[in-house]
Amino acid sequence: MNASERPAPRRPGYAASFSAAVGFFTRIPMAQPVATEWALADAAWAFPLVGAGIGVVTASVFFAAQLIRLGDWPSAWLAVLAGILITGALHEDGLADCADGIFGSHDRDRRLAIMRDSRHGTYAVLSLVLSVGLRAAALAQIGEVIFVGLALVAAHAVSRALLPVAMSVLPPARRDGLGADAGHARPAQVVAGLLIGAAIGEMALGPLHGTIAIAIAAAAMAAAAAIVQHRIGGYTGDVLGAFQQIAEIAVLLSAAAWR
């Protein structure tokens, strides 16, 4: 049987694709394989659900810190740290690499090479300081445990619900790597992820504030996407990590502005 006669790989079921999303976004060991193109692309609908779960974990840490009277700022730092640990700093690493590459050279190929370099430069360090600092500041500003928890769930869910949109609109910047291997999610998967993410965001923050926060996060990601498209011609895995961080910060800052 030649390649053209081989049947297309069978699409994964909901359990398998959800497992793939959990295994990709977190350090939780999963039995299902997570490195196949179909698994990651077809898990797009589950991105916001996994994000909401991460939000619950971080909110629980904030709540526990408040119970022992650590105060708003220490609780906020610990909640951010919990998110970093459960995800293995996946998105923070992408943000750092992306910042170094996008702003570290005037040549497209050199930018992509910098993004693959594991060493971090000035732009990477500054981006991480801003990301962690802004998220912690937003949580400390919100202060109240219930509202912090709801904001965290919304931010983690919405920021990941928007990623399949970027994967569908932008082309991969390389022929290899995560951006190329992940494939394009089907329109139904993208829409499902958006609807789930929007529902979580609006239930957590309220219909009006949730809609505004989602719009702000989408606008921030769109602006970042325009810069990335201009400078490297598409997205990479690092770019997706940067997008998630930008959208998460946007939602948290939006929630903090209303408290």
Secondary structure, DSSP 8 states (H G I E B T S, - for coil): --GGGS-------HHHHHHHHHHHHSS---SS---SHHHHHTTGGGHHHHHHHHHHHHHHHHHHHHHTT--HHHHHHHHHHHHHHHHTTHHHHHHHHHHHHHHS-SSHHHHHHHHH-SS--HHHHHHHHHHHHHHHHHHHHH--HHHHHHHHHHHHHHHHHTHHHHHHHS-BSSSSSHHHHS----HHHHHHHHHHHHHHHHHHH-HHHHHHHHHHHHHHHHHHHHHHHHHHSSB-HHHHHHHHHHHHHHHHHHHHHT-
